[in-house]
Amino acid sequence: MTDASRLTVAKLKALCVLHDLPTSGRKADLVARLLEAGLDRASVGLPDAKQAEEAAEEVISLEPESEPEPEPEPIFIEAEPAPVDVAVPLPTATEEEVLEAEVLDAIPVDDEPEVALETPPVVPLPGAKPSNPTTLLDMVKTPKAAAVVLVLLLLGAGGYYWFGQQLQPVTVDALRYGDRMGFVLVGGELTATEGFVEPVIEQLDIEDDICRLEVSFSGTGDVAVHQGTMLDIPSQGSDDRLLGTVSVRGAHGAEWLAVQQEATYDLDELVVKRHLRSIVPGSSDCSSSSASASGTADLTLTSWTEIGDRVNLRSNADWEVDLEGVVRGSTTTYGVGGLLGSFEVFAPGIAMLTQPVELQSLVGTVPIEKGATGTGLGWDWSVIGAEDFAGKRMWRIVATQPDLSTYCLGSATLSMWVEADNPWASRQTVDVRLSSDNAGQQDCSTLSQQLGDAVLPDGEFRLTHTFERTSLSRGEDRLDLGTTYVGRPSPSELGAPDESLVSWTRNASHVPDGASAATTTLEEAVACLRAVGSSASGANAALDDEGYIWRAVGDSGGDADAWNLSWVGTDDAHGWVRLDVGAGENGTCSFVNKESQDLGIVWNRESAPAVLSMVDVEDMLLAEGRFPEFVGSKGLFDANGNHNDGLRRGVLVAVPDDGLTGLISELVDGEAGATTYDYVRTWEAQGWESTLSVAVDATSGRVLATSLIERPA
């Protein structure tokens, strides 16, 4: 029986990610999918065939008709008349007196198949190819940075990111178009040290050697489900059957119908303390003194969930921070979300805000009563009793993230106060801690400790804050989920055919470029590298012996294009070479500089995937006006499809390092590699300096994320 695996759903999903398989569906679906992909029964936690046959008589069916009790309804419900709510009485004040003890430990949950409480199978969008967002923009510059993303995949693969994605409201039957809840945000504290600070300072171009950030914040906000009009769905003509939804472009630029949700934050108190590295020669200590800055911030988060397959199409964040000067921006992630959609581009502390939990997505239809337990969204939850809040008696639910504890990577705890007429938590406290030193953790195995050292950077990340409801208004119409509609994109409209993929690692030293709109191409840059000969002897020797270019950046901002080529050889030696390459057949070729590196980069051609050429990807971005924001004076391309002045193009080939692969294979039996193309352009207009960044999955042409950051010029 395929769903009797002893592995948890999180581990099975991690196996799917590392074998380039979809992560949707129930536990049985994941097991069957992995077996079809060629994994043996032991790898997916099943007994061998002989043992399974001998134990057949003792196997208990998981089908609903053989269960002693009815199976709880799945989280997502088809659009049918709403069932009558079952009122569950709250304990009286006298009964509650015995519930004062605080629950501190994670609620243990048996490792049983999670059929009843999981989201119904989510079918990937037609034509969408699985992609590993590991290499989004320049985040993956060292193995430690790559590992930060890898641990997120281990903690539930594509369906769970430890706080950024799954704490956001999810569109299920409990919500209605027009729902809105106002809240206050109090007691916000964020601390990041050492390696957890690096992604922030790199993306914000902060030159100071900051080793510790302390952020405190408070303010007001609201969460809401948008009530669309017929003007939002012009493709449906006069058919008002799907009134409430909106039309939105997905990762390939095609139009979909979706439910739109929004969260706004007005932080009227924002204080950031920055601790710098000691300036004493020979010392790397973090100073106990800090430089402090106070200000305000506004943030609007918007997400779109496709109504047919109920998958996240797109998430957008618009923000403005006034902290010793105004910085504003907008970022969009396409089905990625989580840490990758927030941590790398926002001002410190702003992107770490989560939203009040939409309760139906967590607990399903399980009655909320004392002692009720369950699992949802990768969290274990338990109703521990009732407490008073805002003059009402409310159930209190505590949820913990079990995989963080299992792998000794930290902890995450949510406490939620629930009232019957509110689809969100009326009060919610958040306490998240990540650390590789296993401090405060008990019974950590040697392997778990090694994994923590491998997948987390040095340092600590800590986030605490509280949401409290101030207002609530309910809409009328239920959301249109699981619904088909006219004009829904077909697979043939998305992505590129498989025959367009190039397996460059078989006989080439770099991914294919060939972009006709570019001043110079990667092919011309590599030809220049070969031409300079002994000036770049290490790089050329590596390429002669099956080495390859794992990172390349071409900047067209000068008289000649500046190319930086990072190479790795079969002996894992690696470095970079800087060249100036002129355009045309008679273009110049000049060696500028070179340097050896010690970043832990390894030679691993086998893990690098086949890719689309850069010219094919750029043609897809320009095709049929699917991404109009990329064209024009504020885009990557001009009206004729040529590159705008100052465009920087890059490619990043990421493979797991040998040590990390060895550790992960003991847990998930797999390897992962990914390739992305990235584009960055900076310009000045009307007193503002603007920087647009775009990251694209090189295996499918799927846009992963875009970011626009603006500062006073």
RALINVEN-V350669 format. One record per pair of residues at least 6 apart in sequence whose ideal C-beta (glycine too) atoms are under 7 Angstrom apart, sorted by the first residue. I is the first residue (numbers start at 1). J is the second residue. D is the distance in Angstrom with one decimal. If there is no record, write none. Layout:
# RALINVEN-V350669
{{I J D} {I J D}}
This chain:
# RALINVEN-V350669
{{1 59 5.8} {2 28 5.3} {2 31 4.4} {2 32 4.9} {2 35 6.7} {3 27 5.2} {3 28 3.3} {3 31 5.9} {3 62 6.1} {3 113 5.3} {4 46 6.6} {4 59 6.8} {5 12 6.6} {5 27 6.8} {5 31 5.1} {5 44 5.5} {5 45 3.7} {5 46 5.5} {6 45 4.2} {6 111 6.9} {7 44 6.5} {7 45 3.6} {8 111 5.8} {9 27 5.3} {9 30 6.8} {9 114 5.2} {9 118 6.9} {10 155 6.3} {10 156 4.6} {10 160 7.0} {10 378 6.2} {10 403 5.3} {11 668 6.6} {12 27 6.5} {12 30 4.1} {12 31 6.5} {12 34 6.9} {12 44 6.8} {13 23 4.4} {13 30 6.4} {13 156 5.6} {13 157 3.3} {13 158 6.9} {13 159 6.0} {14 153 6.1} {14 154 5.0} {14 157 5.1} {14 668 4.8} {15 34 5.6} {15 44 6.8} {15 668 5.2} {15 669 6.8} {15 670 6.3} {16 22 6.6} {16 23 4.7} {16 30 6.1} {16 33 6.5} {16 34 6.6} {16 157 5.9} {17 23 6.1} {17 132 7.0} {17 153 5.0} {17 157 4.2} {17 158 6.2} {18 668 5.5} {18 670 3.3} {18 671 6.7} {18 672 5.0} {19 34 6.9} {19 37 5.5} {19 670 5.5} {20 130 5.3} {21 33 5.5} {21 34 7.0} {21 37 5.8} {21 130 6.7} {22 33 7.0} {22 124 5.2} {22 130 6.2} {23 157 4.3} {23 158 4.0} {23 159 5.4} {24 121 5.5} {24 122 3.9} {24 123 6.4} {24 124 6.4} {25 121 4.0} {26 115 5.5} {26 118 5.4} {26 121 6.4} {27 113 4.7} {27 114 5.8} {27 115 6.4} {29 121 6.0} {31 44 5.4} {34 44 4.8} {35 44 6.5} {41 47 6.9} {41 48 5.7} {41 49 6.8} {42 48 6.7} {43 669 5.0} {47 55 6.9} {62 113 5.9} {62 115 5.9} {64 71 4.5} {71 116 4.8} {72 116 4.6} {72 117 6.4} {72 364 5.4} {72 365 5.6} {72 366 5.4} {73 364 6.3} {73 365 4.2} {74 118 7.0} {74 119 6.5} {74 120 4.5} {74 364 6.8} {75 119 4.8} {75 172 5.5} {75 360 6.4} {75 361 5.7} {75 364 5.0} {75 376 6.8} {76 119 5.9} {76 120 5.0} {76 172 5.5} {76 310 5.8} {76 481 6.1} {76 482 7.0} {77 173 4.1} {78 482 5.1} {79 478 6.1} {79 480 5.9} {79 481 6.5} {79 482 6.7} {79 483 6.4} {82 478 6.5} {85 420 6.9} {86 367 6.0} {88 367 5.2} {88 368 5.8} {88 369 4.9} {90 386 4.8} {90 393 4.7} {90 395 6.8} {91 370 6.4} {91 385 6.7} {91 386 5.0} {96 385 6.1} {96 386 5.6} {99 384 6.8} {99 385 3.4} {103 384 5.3} {103 398 5.4} {106 380 6.8} {106 400 4.0} {106 402 6.3} {106 405 5.5} {107 373 6.5} {107 380 5.0} {107 382 4.3} {107 398 6.8} {107 400 5.9} {109 373 6.9} {109 375 5.6} {109 380 4.4} {109 402 6.8} {114 375 5.6} {117 364 5.5} {117 374 5.1} {117 375 5.2} {117 376 5.5} {122 309 6.1} {122 310 5.9} {122 311 5.5} {123 309 4.8} {125 250 6.7} {125 306 6.7} {125 309 6.0} {125 311 6.1} {126 489 6.5} {126 490 6.1} {126 491 4.1} {126 494 6.3} {127 491 4.0} {127 493 6.9} {127 494 2.9} {127 495 4.8} {128 251 7.0} {128 494 6.6} {128 702 6.9} {129 495 6.0} {129 699 6.4} {129 700 4.0} {129 702 6.9} {131 697 4.2} {131 699 6.4} {131 700 6.1} {131 702 5.9} {132 672 5.8} {132 674 4.0} {133 336 4.7} {133 340 5.2} {133 704 5.7} {134 140 5.9} {134 146 5.9} {134 149 4.9} {134 150 6.9} {134 654 5.5} {134 674 4.7} {135 652 4.7} {135 654 4.7} {135 674 5.1} {135 675 6.9} {135 676 4.1} {136 340 4.9} {136 676 6.7} {136 695 5.0} {136 704 5.6} {136 705 5.8} {137 344 6.6} {137 678 5.4} {137 693 5.9} {137 695 5.0} {138 678 7.0} {139 145 5.7} {139 199 6.0} {139 344 5.4} {140 146 4.4} {140 652 6.5} {140 654 5.1} {142 599 5.3} {142 600 6.6} {143 600 4.2} {143 657 4.9} {143 660 6.6} {144 195 5.9} {144 457 4.6} {145 199 6.9} {146 654 5.9} {147 454 5.9} {147 455 4.2} {147 456 7.0} {147 660 6.3} {148 456 6.8} {148 457 6.3} {149 340 6.8} {150 455 5.6} {151 409 6.4} {151 455 3.9} {151 456 6.4} {152 161 5.2} {152 162 6.2} {152 338 6.4} {152 339 5.9} {155 162 5.5} {155 403 4.7} {155 404 6.9} {156 378 4.6} {156 403 6.9} {160 166 5.5} {160 377 6.6} {160 378 3.9} {161 337 6.4} {161 338 2.9} {161 339 6.0} {162 401 6.4} {162 404 6.9} {162 412 6.3} {163 354 5.7} {163 412 6.5} {163 432 5.7} {164 337 6.3} {164 338 4.0} {164 339 5.1} {164 341 6.6} {164 342 5.2} {165 337 4.1} {165 338 4.0} {166 377 4.6} {166 378 6.4} {167 354 3.8} {167 355 6.0} {167 357 6.2} {168 303 6.3} {168 355 4.9} {169 223 5.8} {169 261 5.6} {169 355 5.9} {169 358 3.7} {169 424 6.6} {170 358 5.2} {170 361 3.7} {171 259 4.5} {171 261 6.5} {171 305 4.7} {171 479 5.3} {171 481 6.4} {172 360 4.6} {172 361 5.6} {173 360 6.7} {173 478 6.2} {174 359 6.9} {174 360 3.5} {174 423 4.5} {175 225 5.3} {175 358 6.5} {175 423 5.2} {175 479 5.8} {176 225 6.7} {176 474 6.3} {176 475 3.8} {176 476 6.2} {176 477 5.9} {176 478 5.6} {176 479 6.9} {177 225 5.7} {177 227 4.6} {177 244 3.8} {177 475 4.8} {177 477 4.9} {177 479 6.6} {178 225 6.5} {178 227 4.2} {178 475 2.7} {178 476 6.8} {179 224 6.5} {179 225 4.6} {179 423 6.2} {179 474 5.7} {179 475 5.0} {180 222 5.9} {180 224 4.0} {180 473 5.0} {181 222 6.2} {181 223 5.4} {181 356 6.8} {181 422 6.8} {181 424 5.2} {181 469 5.9} {181 471 6.8} {181 472 5.0} {182 222 4.4} {182 470 4.5} {182 471 3.9} {183 221 5.8} {183 222 6.6} {183 356 6.3} {183 467 4.8} {183 468 6.0} {183 469 5.4} {183 470 5.8} {184 220 5.4} {184 468 5.2} {184 470 5.8} {185 218 5.8} {185 219 5.3} {185 220 6.9} {185 221 6.1} {185 265 6.7} {185 465 6.2} {185 467 5.9} {186 218 5.2} {186 466 5.2} {186 468 6.8} {187 464 6.7} {187 465 5.7} {187 466 5.0} {188 216 6.2} {188 217 3.9} {188 218 5.7} {188 465 3.9} {189 216 5.5} {189 464 5.0} {189 465 7.0} {190 215 4.2} {190 349 4.8} {190 352 5.4} {190 463 5.1} {191 214 5.4} {191 460 6.9} {191 462 4.4} {192 213 4.8} {192 461 5.2} {193 211 6.5} {193 212 4.7} {193 459 3.9} {193 460 5.1} {194 211 6.0} {194 457 6.5} {194 458 4.6} {194 459 2.9} {195 457 2.3} {195 458 4.9} {195 459 4.9} {196 457 6.1} {196 459 4.9} {196 460 6.8} {196 461 4.4} {197 210 5.5} {197 211 6.6} {197 212 6.9} {197 213 5.4} {199 343 5.6} {199 344 5.1} {200 213 6.9} {200 348 5.2} {201 210 5.5} {203 344 4.6} {203 345 5.4} {204 347 6.9} {208 274 6.9} {208 276 5.9} {209 276 5.8} {209 277 4.2} {210 274 5.1} {210 275 6.8} {210 276 6.1} {211 275 5.7} {211 276 6.8} {211 277 5.0} {211 286 3.9} {212 275 3.7} {212 286 5.3} {213 272 6.8} {213 274 6.1} {213 348 5.0} {214 273 4.2} {214 290 7.0} {215 272 5.2} {215 348 5.5} {215 349 3.2} {216 271 4.8} {217 267 5.1} {217 269 6.4} {217 270 5.0} {217 349 5.8} {218 267 6.9} {218 269 4.7} {219 265 6.1} {219 266 5.0} {219 267 3.9} {219 268 5.1} {219 269 6.6} {220 266 5.2} {221 263 6.5} {221 264 5.2} {221 265 4.2} {221 266 6.2} {222 264 5.8} {223 263 4.7} {223 355 5.6} {223 356 5.8} {223 424 6.2} {224 262 5.2} {225 259 6.8} {225 261 5.5} {225 475 6.7} {226 246 6.6} {226 260 3.9} {226 261 6.8} {226 262 6.2} {227 244 5.9} {227 475 6.3} {228 243 6.9} {228 244 5.1} {228 245 5.4} {228 246 4.5} {228 260 6.9} {230 240 6.3} {230 243 6.6} {232 246 4.1} {232 247 6.2} {233 242 6.2} {233 245 5.9} {233 246 6.7} {233 247 5.4} {233 257 6.3} {234 247 6.9} {235 247 6.2} {235 255 6.6} {235 486 6.7} {235 487 4.5} {236 242 6.0} {236 485 6.8} {236 486 6.3} {242 257 6.2} {242 480 5.3} {242 483 6.8} {242 485 5.9} {244 477 5.6} {244 480 6.6} {245 257 4.7} {245 258 6.3} {245 259 6.1} {245 307 5.9} {245 480 5.9} {246 258 6.1} {246 260 4.9} {247 255 5.4} {247 257 6.1} {248 256 6.0} {248 258 5.0} {248 304 4.6} {248 313 6.1} {248 314 6.0} {249 255 6.1} {249 626 6.8} {250 256 5.4} {250 313 4.9} {250 314 6.5} {250 334 6.5} {251 334 3.7} {251 335 6.1} {251 702 4.4} {251 703 5.1} {252 494 4.5} {252 495 6.1} {252 626 7.0} {252 702 6.1} {253 626 2.4} {253 627 5.2} {254 489 4.0} {254 493 5.6} {254 494 6.1} {254 626 6.9} {255 487 6.9} {256 306 5.0} {256 313 5.8} {256 489 6.7} {257 307 5.4} {257 485 5.2} {258 304 3.9} {258 305 5.6} {258 306 5.1} {258 307 6.2} {258 313 5.5} {259 305 4.9} {259 307 6.2} {259 479 5.3} {260 302 6.5} {260 304 5.5} {261 303 5.2} {262 300 6.7} {262 301 7.0} {262 302 5.0} {263 301 4.5} {263 355 4.8} {264 300 4.9} {265 298 7.0} {265 299 4.3} {265 353 5.9} {266 298 5.8} {267 296 6.0} {267 297 4.3} {268 296 5.6} {270 294 6.8} {270 295 5.2} {270 296 5.8} {270 297 5.1} {270 323 6.6} {270 349 7.0} {271 292 6.4} {271 294 5.0} {272 293 5.3} {272 323 6.2} {272 348 5.8} {272 349 6.5} {273 290 4.1} {273 292 4.9} {274 290 5.9} {274 291 5.1} {275 286 5.3} {275 287 5.3} {275 290 4.9} {276 287 5.5} {277 284 6.4} {277 286 6.3} {278 284 6.9} {278 285 4.6} {278 287 5.8} {293 323 5.3} {293 324 4.9} {295 321 6.6} {295 322 4.6} {295 323 3.7} {296 322 5.1} {297 319 6.8} {297 320 6.8} {297 321 4.5} {297 347 6.9} {297 350 5.4} {298 319 6.7} {298 320 5.0} {299 317 6.6} {299 319 4.6} {299 350 5.7} {299 353 6.8} {300 318 4.7} {301 317 5.2} {302 316 4.6} {303 312 6.4} {303 315 4.5} {304 313 4.7} {304 314 4.8} {305 311 7.0} {305 312 5.8} {305 313 6.8} {306 313 4.9} {307 480 5.0} {307 481 5.6} {307 483 5.1} {308 483 6.5} {308 484 6.0} {308 488 6.2} {310 481 5.4} {310 482 6.6} {311 335 6.8} {312 335 5.4} {312 337 6.2} {313 335 6.5} {314 332 6.3} {314 334 5.4} {315 333 5.0} {315 337 5.1} {315 341 5.6} {316 330 6.8} {316 332 4.8} {317 330 6.8} {317 331 5.2} {317 342 6.8} {318 330 4.7} {319 328 6.6} {319 329 6.0} {319 346 6.0} {319 350 5.9} {320 326 6.6} {320 328 4.0} {321 327 5.2} {321 347 4.2} {321 350 6.3} {323 347 6.6} {325 712 6.8} {326 712 6.6} {327 347 6.4} {327 709 6.9} {327 711 5.4} {328 710 5.2} {329 345 6.7} {329 707 6.7} {329 708 5.5} {329 709 4.1} {329 710 6.1} {330 708 4.9} {331 341 6.8} {331 345 4.9} {331 705 6.6} {331 706 6.8} {331 707 4.3} {332 705 6.4} {332 706 4.8} {333 340 6.6} {333 341 3.5} {333 705 4.6} {334 702 6.9} {334 703 5.4} {334 704 6.2} {334 705 6.9} {336 704 5.7} {336 705 6.2} {340 705 7.0} {341 705 6.5} {342 351 3.6} {343 351 5.9} {345 707 4.7} {345 709 6.8} {352 463 5.4} {354 430 6.1} {356 424 4.3} {356 425 5.1} {356 428 5.4} {356 467 4.9} {357 414 6.7} {357 416 5.9} {357 424 6.7} {357 425 4.9} {357 428 6.2} {358 423 5.9} {358 424 5.7} {359 418 6.1} {359 423 6.3} {359 424 6.7} {359 425 6.3} {360 423 6.5} {361 376 6.6} {361 377 6.1} {362 376 4.3} {362 377 5.7} {362 379 6.6} {362 381 6.2} {362 399 6.7} {363 374 5.9} {363 376 6.0} {363 381 6.4} {364 374 6.9} {364 376 6.3} {366 372 5.8} {366 374 5.3} {368 383 5.7} {368 395 4.9} {368 418 5.8} {369 383 6.3} {370 383 5.8} {370 385 5.8} {371 383 6.4} {372 383 4.4} {373 381 6.7} {373 382 4.5} {374 381 5.8} {378 401 6.6} {379 399 4.3} {379 400 6.6} {379 401 5.7} {380 399 6.7} {380 400 5.5} {380 402 5.3} {381 397 5.5} {381 398 6.9} {381 399 4.0} {382 397 7.0} {382 398 5.8} {383 395 5.6} {383 397 5.4} {384 396 5.6} {384 398 5.6} {385 396 5.9} {386 393 5.5} {386 394 6.4} {386 395 5.3} {386 396 6.5} {387 394 6.4} {387 396 5.1} {387 417 6.6} {389 417 4.9} {389 426 6.4} {389 427 5.2} {390 426 7.0} {390 469 6.9} {392 419 5.9} {394 417 4.4} {394 418 5.7} {394 419 5.0} {394 426 6.3} {395 418 4.6} {396 415 6.6} {396 417 5.6} {397 416 4.6} {397 418 6.0} {398 413 6.8} {398 415 5.4} {399 414 4.4} {400 412 6.8} {400 413 5.3} {401 412 3.9} {404 410 4.9} {404 411 5.6} {404 412 5.7} {405 411 6.1} {407 448 5.5} {407 451 5.7} {407 452 6.9} {408 438 4.8} {408 441 4.8} {408 444 3.8} {408 448 4.2} {408 449 6.3} {408 452 5.3} {409 434 6.2} {409 452 5.4} {409 456 6.1} {410 433 4.7} {410 434 4.0} {410 435 5.5} {411 433 5.3} {412 432 4.6} {413 431 4.8} {414 428 6.5} {414 430 6.0} {415 428 7.0} {415 429 4.5} {416 425 3.9} {416 428 5.0} {417 425 6.4} {417 426 5.2} {417 427 3.9} {418 425 6.4} {418 426 6.8} {419 426 5.2} {422 469 6.9} {422 472 5.6} {426 469 4.3} {427 467 6.8} {427 468 5.1} {427 469 6.7} {428 466 6.8} {428 467 4.5} {429 466 4.8} {430 463 6.5} {430 464 6.3} {430 465 5.5} {431 464 5.1} {432 462 7.0} {432 463 4.5} {433 462 5.0} {434 456 6.3} {434 460 6.9} {434 461 4.4} {435 460 4.4} {436 452 4.6} {436 453 5.5} {436 456 3.8} {436 457 7.0} {436 458 6.5} {438 444 5.0} {438 449 5.8} {438 452 5.8} {447 666 6.4} {450 663 5.7} {451 663 5.6} {454 659 6.8} {454 660 5.1} {454 663 5.4} {495 700 5.0} {495 701 6.0} {495 702 6.9} {496 612 5.6} {496 616 6.2} {496 620 6.6} {496 701 5.4} {500 612 5.7} {500 616 5.9} {501 610 4.1} {501 611 6.5} {501 612 6.3} {502 512 5.3} {502 610 6.0} {502 611 6.0} {502 613 6.2} {503 610 4.4} {504 510 7.0} {504 511 5.4} {504 512 6.1} {504 611 6.8} {505 605 4.2} {505 608 5.1} {509 526 6.6} {509 543 4.8} {509 547 6.8} {509 548 4.9} {509 549 6.0} {510 522 5.8} {510 526 5.7} {510 548 6.3} {510 549 4.0} {510 552 6.7} {511 611 5.4} {511 651 5.4} {511 653 6.9} {511 675 6.6} {511 698 6.8} {512 613 3.9} {513 521 4.2} {513 522 3.7} {513 523 5.6} {513 613 6.5} {513 614 4.5} {513 615 6.8} {514 521 6.2} {514 523 6.9} {514 613 5.3} {514 614 6.8} {514 615 4.3} {515 521 5.9} {515 614 5.0} {515 615 4.5} {515 618 5.6} {516 615 6.3} {517 618 6.6} {517 637 7.0} {517 641 6.0} {517 642 4.8} {517 643 5.0} {518 643 5.9} {518 649 6.8} {519 556 4.9} {519 561 5.4} {519 583 4.7} {520 554 6.5} {520 561 4.4} {520 581 4.7} {520 583 5.6} {520 587 6.9} {522 552 5.5} {522 554 6.8} {524 581 5.7} {525 552 6.9} {525 554 6.3} {525 563 4.0} {525 565 6.3} {525 579 6.2} {525 581 5.3} {526 549 6.9} {528 579 5.1} {528 581 5.0} {528 589 3.9} {529 536 5.8} {529 539 6.2} {529 540 6.8} {529 565 5.9} {529 577 6.0} {529 579 6.3} {530 540 6.3} {531 589 5.3} {532 589 6.9} {532 591 4.3} {533 540 6.6} {535 591 4.2} {536 577 4.5} {536 591 6.5} {536 594 5.5} {538 575 5.9} {538 596 6.8} {539 567 4.6} {539 575 6.7} {539 577 5.0} {542 567 5.2} {542 568 6.9} {542 569 3.3} {542 573 6.8} {543 567 6.6} {545 569 6.4} {545 570 5.6} {546 570 5.6} {547 567 5.7} {547 568 5.9} {547 569 4.1} {547 570 6.3} {547 603 6.8} {548 568 6.7} {548 605 6.6} {549 565 5.4} {549 566 6.8} {549 567 5.7} {550 566 5.8} {550 568 5.2} {550 601 6.3} {550 653 4.6} {551 566 3.8} {551 652 5.4} {552 563 6.9} {552 565 5.2} {552 566 7.0} {552 650 6.4} {552 651 5.1} {553 564 4.8} {553 648 6.3} {553 650 4.2} {554 561 5.4} {554 563 4.9} {554 648 6.9} {554 649 5.1} {555 561 6.5} {555 562 4.5} {555 648 4.6} {556 643 6.5} {556 646 6.7} {556 647 5.6} {557 646 4.7} {560 580 4.3} {560 581 5.9} {560 582 4.5} {560 588 5.9} {561 581 5.0} {562 578 7.0} {562 580 5.9} {563 579 4.8} {563 581 5.5} {564 576 5.8} {564 578 5.3} {565 576 6.5} {565 577 5.2} {566 574 6.9} {566 576 4.5} {567 574 6.3} {567 575 6.5} {568 574 4.1} {568 601 5.2} {568 603 5.1} {569 603 6.2} {570 603 5.1} {572 602 5.0} {572 603 5.6} {574 597 5.3} {574 599 6.9} {574 601 4.6} {575 594 6.4} {575 595 5.7} {575 596 4.1} {575 597 5.0} {576 594 6.7} {576 595 5.9} {576 597 6.6} {577 594 4.5} {578 592 4.1} {578 593 4.4} {578 594 6.9} {579 589 6.9} {579 590 6.6} {579 591 6.2} {579 592 6.1} {580 588 6.9} {580 590 4.3} {580 592 5.8} {581 587 6.4} {581 589 5.9} {582 588 3.7} {600 657 5.6} {602 655 6.8} {602 657 4.8} {602 658 5.6} {604 655 4.0} {607 655 4.0} {607 656 6.6} {607 671 5.3} {607 673 3.4} {608 653 5.2} {608 655 5.9} {608 673 5.1} {608 675 6.5} {609 673 5.7} {609 674 6.8} {609 675 5.9} {609 699 5.2} {610 699 6.9} {611 675 5.2} {611 698 4.1} {611 699 5.7} {612 698 6.1} {612 701 5.5} {614 677 5.9} {616 701 6.9} {617 677 5.7} {617 696 5.6} {617 698 6.8} {617 701 4.9} {620 701 4.3} {621 627 5.5} {621 630 5.7} {622 637 6.2} {622 641 5.2} {629 635 6.2} {630 636 4.9} {630 637 6.0} {630 694 7.0} {631 637 5.2} {631 639 6.5} {632 639 6.8} {634 690 7.0} {635 644 6.8} {636 644 6.2} {636 647 5.9} {636 679 5.3} {636 681 5.9} {636 692 6.9} {636 694 6.5} {637 643 6.3} {637 644 6.3} {638 644 5.6} {644 681 6.0} {646 681 5.6} {646 682 6.2} {646 683 6.4} {647 679 6.5} {647 681 4.9} {648 680 4.5} {648 681 6.9} {649 679 5.7} {650 678 4.6} {651 675 6.9} {651 677 5.5} {652 675 6.9} {652 676 5.4} {652 678 6.8} {653 675 5.0} {654 673 6.5} {654 674 5.2} {655 673 4.4} {656 671 5.8} {656 672 5.9} {661 671 5.5} {675 698 4.0} {675 699 6.6} {676 695 5.4} {676 696 6.4} {676 697 6.1} {676 698 5.8} {676 704 6.7} {677 696 4.7} {677 698 5.2} {678 693 6.9} {678 694 6.9} {678 695 5.0} {679 694 4.5} {680 691 6.7} {680 693 4.9} {681 692 5.2} {682 689 6.7} {682 690 6.9} {682 691 4.6} {683 690 5.8} {684 713 4.9} {687 712 6.4} {687 713 5.5} {688 710 4.8} {688 711 6.9} {688 712 6.4} {688 713 5.8} {689 710 7.0} {689 711 5.2} {689 713 4.5} {690 708 6.5} {690 710 4.9} {691 709 5.0} {692 708 5.2} {693 706 6.8} {693 707 4.5} {694 703 6.8} {694 706 5.0} {695 704 4.4} {695 705 5.0} {696 702 6.9} {696 703 5.5} {696 704 6.4} {697 704 5.7}}
